[in-house]
Amino acid sequence: MSGVLRKTFVEVELPSTPRLAIVRHGERAYPEEACGFLLGPWDGRPSERRSVRTVREAANAKTEERTHRFVIPAPEVLAVERELEGSGETIVGYYHSHPDHPAVPSEFDRDHAWPGFAYLVLAVERGHARELGAFELDPETRTFEPRRLFPLLPLGDSR
Ligand SMILES: [Zn+2]
């Protein structure tokens, strides 16, 4: 895993089924944050694309300030990684929602992010998904950079 940390990708493939799962999770969790794993095939080698095949909800372990912070505890991450071993899928990124905040990562998100993974942020406004942003952490500057999300689908008809 260590060899890929400096590599970047340019786009995140998110088909409609996992996209809808993220939207529904974000709306259901409102006004709290929803968070979870993005799972897909990735052999760890440099690749221009992260492909999301399924998503898995995580328990939002940050009990204080659950409305604008999320942390997935390391043991839960390790458990998912272990379970996926040999399945052809791995953790390619993470998603979480921003209740009544824009689909832009916060400073807290940045401080808790790892390079090489896709980060999706879903803005949920008054209970309705409004925007989905994709980002990657630049390991040199420790800033989030936007990534292309495709296919581009509307979030609106999610019910
Ligand atoms: Zn956030």
Residues whose N, C-alpha, C, O or C-beta is under 5 A from the ligand:
A	BS01	ZN	H68 P105 S106 D109
